Amino acid sequence: MLRNATRLRHPLSTWLVVLALTLVTAGKAVALSPIQESLSQTIESLTVPPTLGGEGLTDLDLITDFYTRREFRPAWTDPGKIDEMLALVERAASHGLRPEDYHGAKLQALAQQYRSTQNPDDALTIELDILLTDALARLGYHLHFGKVDPRTLDAHWNFSRELGSLEPVIKLQEAIDAASISAYGQDLFPQIPYYRRYRELLTQYREVARNGGWPNIPAGPTLEPGATDSRVPLLRRYLVTAGYLGADDPAAGDTYDPALLTAMMEFQRLHGLQADGRIGKGTLEALNVPVEARIDQIRVNMERVRWVFRDLDERFLIVNIAGGNVFAYDHGQREWSGRAIVGKPYRATPIFKAEMTYLVLNPTWTVPPTILRQDVLPKIRNDPGYLAAHEMDVIDRSGQVVDPGTVQWQTVQAGGFPYSLRQRAGPKNPLGRLKFMFPNPYSVYLHDTSAPELFGRAEHTFSSGCIRVQNPASLAEWVMKDSDRWNAATIAQGIDSGKTETVLLPKPLTVMLLYWTVAFDDDEKPIFLKDVYNRDAAVLRALDAPFRFEPLSPAAGERPPAQPVEATS
């Protein structure tokens, strides 16, 4: 019965622990019933890639192992379970997934035929049974890991997609045997409040789309608060439709009144814009994003949450690169947040996971090769006083300080540069007074900054790869809260000493650098952010593509650099 040939496995087959089963009971061969024999022969006839009734199956090993374990008895004999599974497939849309990826239309047609036939034949019974099993396996995997494999879109991706000791064949059977398949599968998708809010927001915006969407606001001069403009009624209708202004607002006419101003400033805040109420080009562009595009944006970010939000540590840090924010969580509760400055689009901060192990008070900064070549050497050649003005030392390969006057700056090249340039700790140091270290291949870390005024700007992509964080001393206090020695007072004393000091964490802290273009504020209001690294399109294309096993290749210009970035300040 079992094939002897080794087959290539899709990642879903990590669900499998291949079982060397033979159909024996107490040493005697099992006599198969006609339906069992038909099911066995159907599975035996499947080829790679497997299809049944025109529908592609997820994994032939999975189907074979599941039904072998059952001695080829059909699994879906309870009509109530069939109906529940059909409903579960339809509800895949509430997760931003496509019911057609789980044989939606085919299963509905087969189930209707099955119900309407007094004595359905073996072929109908078997086709429905196998496709229901395949739909459950595929949907369960997608809810747990996401439909899209992020490793096909991002060469830096290092989050796990392993199931560990979980045996999917057993989990499939447990789900089918459970009193409620839906209830049994609740723990498959992320059980965090924000995932619930994504689903609610998706439902809300789909309702807006069904009702015709929100109006387009015509171009024109910047609309100032208090002004009279023919576009104001459209703006008022937009803000009511999108939920930023109450439907009971009695105002009318063409005047940009205080109620509209309050709602408009809230819109701007929740779209990563300068919240001044002035409706210029940038705000107008955000207003005129169609609701259908916002729906896709929500779906993309639900997928991103499924990629990472499982098996989390009790305490962890998240950097949302797209939003320019750092968040600290303890037992699922957000306990700290702050603004962040991340990499410019051409020096993008990579997405990855690592463990923070130590802090550095009053860090020095060694100029990385890229910045040495592109920025610092040209400035030294043009300004002999550059090194002194920036409190930089020239260090030779033995670690000794070298007189910069002995270096031939006009001819020396970055390639093979026999020195390193190190900026002393102090207020001019671009790392500021604190550095948070989580060793990684990109030399990316969180740090203070000598330019805190940038946190007041709506834009947040100014660095060369590393993450500048607002209120770093406060973050250090949270990071070290389990320490016997380090607290707000001792951290402040260490910084004020001016001495460079390495501080080990009591235990490693997980840091996740992520990329979400839809997030939520502390009141769970949705924040729609600019796709600063142009990543959404590749995820959406893969999410909307028909289910297939081959890696999805992002279009040119939508995939981040495959080479490791070199982190700088």
C-alpha positions in Angstrom: 0.0 0.0 0.0 2.7 2.5 1.0 4.9 3.8 -1.7 8.5 2.9 -1.5 9.7 5.9 -3.6 10.9 9.0 -1.8 9.0 12.1 -2.7 10.0 15.7 -2.5 8.3 17.3 0.4 6.6 20.7 0.6 7.3 22.6 3.9 3.9 21.5 5.0 5.3 18.0 5.3 7.2 19.1 8.4 3.9 18.3 9.9 4.6 14.7 9.3 6.2 12.0 11.3 6.2 9.3 8.6 4.8 6.2 10.1 6.0 2.7 9.1 2.5 1.2 9.4 1.3 -2.1 8.0 -2.3 -3.2 8.1 -2.2 -5.9 10.7 -4.1 -6.6 13.9 -2.7 -9.1 16.4 -0.4 -10.4 13.6 -3.3 -11.0 11.2 -4.0 -9.1 8.0 -7.0 -6.7 8.1 -9.8 -7.4 5.6 -10.8 -4.1 4.0 -14.4 -3.2 3.4 -15.3 -2.1 -0.1 -15.2 1.6 0.8 -11.8 1.1 2.5 -10.4 -0.7 -0.5 -11.7 2.1 -2.8 -10.1 4.7 -0.6 -6.8 2.8 -0.6 -6.9 2.5 -4.4 -7.7 6.2 -4.8 -4.7 7.2 -2.7 -2.5 4.7 -4.5 -3.5 6.2 -7.9 -2.5 9.8 -6.9 0.7 11.1 -8.5 3.1 14.0 -7.7 1.9 16.7 -7.6 -1.3 15.1 -6.3 -4.7 16.2 -7.7 -8.2 14.9 -7.1 -11.2 16.0 -9.0 -9.3 18.8 -10.5 -8.2 20.1 -7.1 -4.5 20.1 -6.1 -3.8 18.4 -2.8 -1.4 19.8 -0.2 0.9 16.9 0.3 0.7 13.3 -0.8 2.6 12.0 2.3 0.1 13.7 4.6 -2.9 12.1 2.9 -1.2 8.7 2.7 -0.1 8.7 6.3 -3.4 10.0 7.6 -5.6 7.4 5.9 -3.1 4.6 6.5 -3.3 5.3 10.2 -7.1 5.1 9.9 -6.8 1.8 7.9 -8.4 3.7 5.0 -11.7 4.3 6.8 -13.4 7.7 5.7 -12.9 10.4 8.4 -15.9 12.6 7.6 -18.9 10.5 8.5 -20.7 13.1 10.7 -22.8 15.5 8.6 -22.5 18.1 11.3 -18.7 18.0 11.1 -18.9 18.4 7.3 -21.1 21.5 7.7 -18.7 22.9 10.3 -15.7 22.4 8.1 -17.5 24.1 5.2 -18.3 27.1 7.4 -14.7 27.1 8.6 -13.4 27.3 5.0 -15.8 30.3 4.3 -14.6 32.0 7.5 -11.0 31.9 6.1 -11.9 35.2 4.5 -12.2 36.8 7.9 -8.4 36.0 8.3 -7.6 37.7 5.0 -7.2 34.3 3.3 -9.0 33.0 0.2 -11.6 30.2 0.7 -10.7 29.0 -2.8 -7.3 27.9 -1.5 -9.2 25.4 0.7 -11.3 23.9 -2.1 -14.2 26.2 -1.1 -16.4 26.0 -4.2 -15.6 22.4 -4.9 -16.4 21.3 -1.4 -19.7 23.2 -1.4 -20.7 21.5 -4.7 -19.6 18.0 -3.4 -21.4 18.5 -0.1 -24.6 19.5 -1.8 -24.5 16.5 -4.1 -23.6 14.2 -1.1 -26.6 15.5 0.9 -29.0 15.2 -2.0 -28.0 11.6 -2.8 -29.8 8.9 -0.7 -26.9 6.5 -1.1 -23.8 8.3 -2.3 -21.4 6.1 -4.2 -17.9 5.5 -3.0 -16.3 7.8 -5.5 -18.3 10.8 -4.2 -17.7 9.9 -0.6 -14.0 9.5 -1.1 -13.5 12.7 -3.0 -15.4 14.7 -0.4 -13.6 13.0 2.4 -10.1 13.5 1.0 -10.7 17.2 0.1 -12.2 18.0 3.5 -9.1 16.5 5.1 -6.8 18.4 2.8 -8.7 21.6 3.4 -8.3 21.2 7.2 -4.6 20.5 7.0 -3.9 23.4 4.7 -6.0 25.9 6.5 -4.5 24.8 9.9 -1.0 25.3 8.5 -1.8 28.7 7.0 -3.5 30.0 10.2 -0.5 28.9 12.3 2.4 29.9 10.0 0.8 32.0 7.3 0.1 31.1 3.6 3.2 32.9 2.3 6.7 31.6 3.2 8.5 34.9 4.1 11.9 33.2 3.3 10.9 33.4 -0.4 10.6 37.2 0.0 13.4 38.2 2.4 16.9 36.8 2.3 17.4 37.9 6.0 14.4 36.1 7.4 15.4 33.9 10.4 12.2 33.3 12.3 11.4 29.6 12.8 8.7 27.8 10.9 9.2 24.4 12.6 6.5 22.5 14.4 8.9 20.7 16.8 7.4 17.6 18.2 3.9 18.3 16.9 2.5 15.4 14.8 0.1 16.8 12.3 -1.5 13.5 11.4 -2.5 13.2 15.1 -3.6 16.8 15.3 -5.8 16.3 12.2 -7.5 13.4 13.8 -7.9 15.2 17.1 -9.5 18.2 15.3 -12.0 15.9 13.5 -12.8 14.0 16.7 -13.3 17.2 18.8 -16.7 18.4 19.8 -16.1 21.5 17.7 -13.5 21.7 15.0 -13.6 25.5 15.2 -13.0 25.6 18.9 -10.3 23.0 18.7 -8.5 25.1 16.1 -8.7 28.4 18.0 -5.1 28.2 19.2 -3.8 27.8 15.6 -4.0 31.5 14.8 -2.4 34.3 16.9 -4.2 34.7 20.2 -3.2 38.4 20.7 -5.6 41.3 21.0 -4.2 43.0 17.8 -5.0 40.0 15.7 -8.6 40.2 16.9 -8.6 43.9 16.0 -7.3 43.1 12.5 -10.2 40.8 11.9 -12.7 43.4 13.2 -11.1 46.1 11.0 -11.2 43.9 8.0 -14.9 43.3 8.5 -15.5 47.0 9.0 -13.7 48.0 5.9 -15.3 45.3 3.7 -18.7 46.7 4.8 -17.5 50.2 3.8 -16.5 48.8 0.4 -19.9 47.0 -0.1 -21.6 50.3 0.5 -19.6 52.1 -2.2 -16.5 53.1 -0.3 -15.5 56.7 0.7 -15.5 59.7 -1.6 -12.4 60.9 -3.5 -11.2 64.4 -2.5 -10.3 66.5 -5.6 -6.9 68.1 -5.8 -6.5 71.8 -5.1 -4.6 74.2 -2.9 -3.8 73.3 0.6 -6.9 73.3 2.7 -6.4 75.3 5.8 -8.5 75.1 9.0 -11.2 77.7 9.0 -11.2 78.0 5.2 -14.2 77.8 3.0 -13.9 75.3 0.2 -16.2 73.3 -2.0 -14.4 70.1 -1.1 -15.3 70.4 2.6 -18.7 68.5 2.3 -16.8 65.6 0.6 -14.2 65.7 3.3 -16.9 65.6 6.0 -18.6 62.6 4.3 -15.2 60.9 4.0 -14.4 61.3 7.7 -17.9 60.0 8.7 -17.7 57.0 6.4 -14.1 56.1 7.5 -15.1 56.4 11.2 -13.1 59.5 12.2 -16.2 61.8 12.6 -19.5 60.9 14.2 -22.4 60.4 11.9 -24.5 62.7 14.2 -22.3 65.7 13.5 -24.8 68.4 12.7 -22.4 70.7 10.8 -22.9 71.4 7.1 -21.7 73.9 4.5 -18.3 74.6 3.0 -16.4 75.8 6.2 -13.5 73.7 7.6 -14.8 73.9 11.1 -13.3 72.9 14.5 -15.1 69.5 14.5 -13.6 68.7 11.1 -10.2 69.9 12.3 -10.2 67.6 15.3 -11.2 64.6 13.1 -8.7 65.5 10.5 -5.8 65.8 13.0 -6.8 62.3 14.3 -6.7 61.0 10.7 -3.3 62.5 10.2 -2.0 61.0 13.5 -3.3 57.6 12.5 -1.6 57.8 9.1 1.9 58.7 10.2 1.4 62.3 9.0 2.2 65.6 10.7 -1.0 66.2 12.7 -1.5 69.9 11.9 -4.9 69.8 10.2 -3.5 71.2 7.0 -4.6 69.2 4.0 -1.8 69.4 1.5 -0.4 66.9 -1.0 0.7 64.2 1.5 -2.6 64.2 3.5 -4.6 64.3 0.2 -2.7 61.2 -1.0 -3.6 59.3 2.2 -7.2 60.4 2.0 -7.5 59.1 -1.6 -6.2 55.6 -1.0 -9.3 53.5 -2.0 -10.9 51.4 0.7 -10.1 48.3 -1.4 -6.3 49.1 -1.0 -6.7 49.5 2.7 -8.4 46.1 2.9 -5.4 44.6 1.1 -3.1 46.4 3.5 -4.9 44.9 6.4 -4.7 41.4 4.9 -1.0 41.7 4.3 -0.3 42.7 7.9 -2.5 39.9 9.3 -0.3 37.5 7.3 2.8 39.1 8.9 1.4 38.6 12.3 0.8 34.9 11.6 4.5 34.6 10.6 5.8 35.5 14.0 3.2 35.6 16.8 3.5 32.1 18.3 5.6 30.5 21.0 6.6 34.0 22.3 8.8 34.6 25.3 7.3 36.3 28.4 9.3 39.5 27.7 10.4 40.8 24.3 11.0 43.9 22.3 9.5 44.7 18.9 10.8 47.3 16.5 8.2 48.2 13.9 10.4 49.4 11.1 7.6 50.8 8.9 6.1 52.8 11.8 9.3 53.9 13.5 8.4 52.6 16.9 9.8 50.4 19.6 7.5 48.4 21.9 8.3 46.4 25.1 6.0 43.6 26.2 5.8 41.5 29.3 3.3 38.6 29.5 1.4 40.0 26.5 1.0 43.5 27.9 2.7 46.5 26.3 4.7 48.2 29.1 6.9 50.6 27.2 6.9 52.4 23.8 9.0 55.0 22.1 9.7 56.5 18.7 12.5 55.1 16.5 14.6 56.3 13.6 15.4 53.5 11.1 17.4 53.0 7.9 16.9 55.0 4.8 15.3 53.1 2.0 18.6 52.5 0.3 20.2 51.5 3.6 17.2 49.5 4.9 17.1 48.1 8.4 16.8 44.3 8.0 14.0 42.2 9.5 15.2 39.5 11.8 15.1 38.0 15.4 17.9 38.1 17.9 18.7 38.1 21.6 19.8 41.2 23.5 22.6 40.3 25.9 24.2 43.5 27.0 24.1 47.3 27.1 26.9 49.7 26.7 26.9 53.0 28.6 28.8 55.9 27.0 29.7 53.8 23.9 32.4 54.7 21.4 31.6 54.5 17.7 33.9 52.8 15.1 33.1 54.0 11.6 31.9 51.1 9.5 33.6 50.5 6.1 30.6 51.7 4.0 30.3 55.0 5.9 34.1 55.3 5.8 34.1 55.0 2.0 31.0 57.0 1.2 30.9 59.7 3.9 33.9 60.1 6.2 37.0 59.8 4.0 35.6 62.4 1.5 34.9 64.8 4.4 38.4 64.3 5.9 40.0 65.1 2.5 37.9 68.3 2.2 38.4 69.4 5.8 41.6 68.7 7.7 39.9 69.6 10.9 37.1 67.1 10.5 38.5 64.4 12.9 39.2 66.9 15.7 35.8 68.5 15.3 34.1 65.1 15.6 36.4 63.8 18.4 37.6 60.9 16.3 40.8 58.9 16.9 42.8 57.0 14.3 43.5 53.5 15.5 46.1 51.2 14.0 45.8 47.4 13.8 47.6 47.0 17.1 45.0 49.2 18.8 47.3 52.2 19.2 46.2 55.8 18.6 47.9 57.3 15.6 48.7 60.9 14.9 46.2 61.8 12.0 48.8 64.1 10.6 51.0 61.1 9.6 48.2 59.7 7.4 48.2 60.5 3.6 44.5 61.3 3.5 44.5 62.4 -0.1 45.7 59.1 -1.4 44.6 56.5 1.1 41.7 54.4 0.0 38.9 52.7 2.0 39.7 49.4 0.5 42.6 48.0 2.5 42.5 51.0 4.9 45.1 50.2 7.5 43.4 52.0 10.3 40.0 52.3 12.0 38.3 55.6 13.0 36.8 55.6 16.4 34.7 58.4 17.8 35.1 59.0 21.5 32.1 58.7 23.9 30.3 62.0 24.5 27.5 64.2 23.3 28.8 64.4 19.7 28.9 60.6 19.4 26.1 59.5 17.0 25.3 56.6 19.3 24.5 58.9 22.2 25.0 57.6 25.7 23.4 54.1 25.4 23.7 51.2 23.1 21.5 48.0 23.2 23.4 45.0 21.8 21.8 41.9 20.3 24.6 40.2 18.3 23.6 39.6 14.7 25.2 39.2 11.2 24.3 42.8 10.3 25.8 44.6 13.3 22.4 46.2 13.8 21.5 47.5 17.3 19.4 50.0 19.1 21.1 53.2 20.4 20.7 56.7 21.7 21.3 59.6 19.3 23.0 63.0 19.2 20.1 64.3 17.1 17.0 63.8 19.2 15.1 66.5 17.3 14.5 64.0 14.5 12.0 62.2 16.7 9.7 65.2 16.3 9.3 64.7 12.6 6.7 62.5 10.9 9.4 60.9 8.8 11.6 58.3 10.5 14.0 56.9 7.9 17.2 58.8 8.5 19.7 56.2 9.8 22.1 54.0 7.9 20.6 50.7 9.2 20.7 50.8 13.0 17.8 52.0 15.2 17.9 55.2 17.1 15.5 55.0 20.0 13.8 57.8 21.9 14.1 57.9 25.7 16.8 55.2 25.8 17.5 55.5 29.6 13.8 54.7 30.2 14.1 51.7 27.9 17.3 50.6 29.7 15.4 50.7 33.0 12.7 48.4 31.6 15.3 46.0 30.1 17.2 45.8 33.4 14.2 45.6 35.7 15.1 42.1 36.9 18.7 43.3 37.8 19.8 43.6 41.4 22.1 46.4 40.6 20.8 48.4 37.7 17.8 50.8 38.0 16.9 54.3 36.9 19.2 55.9 39.4 22.3 53.7 38.8 21.8 53.8 35.0 21.8 57.6 35.2 24.9 57.6 37.4 26.7 55.3 35.0 25.8 57.6 32.1 26.8 60.8 34.0 30.2 59.2 34.8 31.2 59.4 31.1 32.9 56.1 31.4 32.4 53.4 28.8 30.9 50.4 30.6 29.4 47.1 29.4 26.3 46.0 31.4 25.2 42.4 31.0 21.5 41.6 31.0 20.2 39.3 33.8 19.0 37.0 31.0 18.8 37.3 27.2 15.9 39.4 25.9 14.3 38.5 22.5 14.3 41.4 20.0 12.2 41.2 16.9 12.7 43.7 14.0 9.4 43.5 12.1 7.7 45.4 9.4 4.0 46.3 9.7 2.2 49.0 7.7 -1.0 48.6 9.7 -0.5 48.8 13.5 -2.6 49.9 16.5 -2.2 52.6 19.1 -2.7 52.1 22.8 -6.4 52.5 22.4 -6.4 49.9 19.6 -7.1 52.5 16.9 -5.7 51.4 13.5 -2.6 53.2 12.2 -2.1 53.1 8.5 1.6 53.6 7.7 3.5 54.4 4.5 5.2 51.3 2.9 8.6 53.0 3.2 10.6 50.0 1.9 8.0 48.9 -0.8 7.4 45.5 0.7 3.6 45.2 0.8 3.2 44.4 -2.9 5.2 41.2 -2.9 3.4 39.9 0.1 0.0 40.7 -1.4 0.8 39.1 -4.7 1.9 35.9 -2.9 -1.2 36.0 -0.7 -3.5 36.3 -3.6 -1.8 33.8 -5.8 -3.4 30.3 -6.1 -1.9 27.8 -3.7 1.1 26.1 -5.0 4.3 24.5 -3.7 6.9 26.3 -5.7 8.6 29.4 -4.1 7.1 32.7 -5.2 9.5 35.0 -6.8 8.9 38.7 -6.0 9.1 41.2 -8.9 12.1 43.3 -9.4 12.3 46.2 -7.1 10.1 44.6 -4.4 12.6 42.2 -2.8 15.0 43.6 -0.2 18.7 43.3 -0.7 20.0 39.7 -0.4 23.4 40.8 0.8 23.8 41.5 4.6 23.5 45.1 5.4 26.2 46.8 7.3 24.7 48.5 10.3 25.7 52.0 11.2 24.2 54.8 13.2 
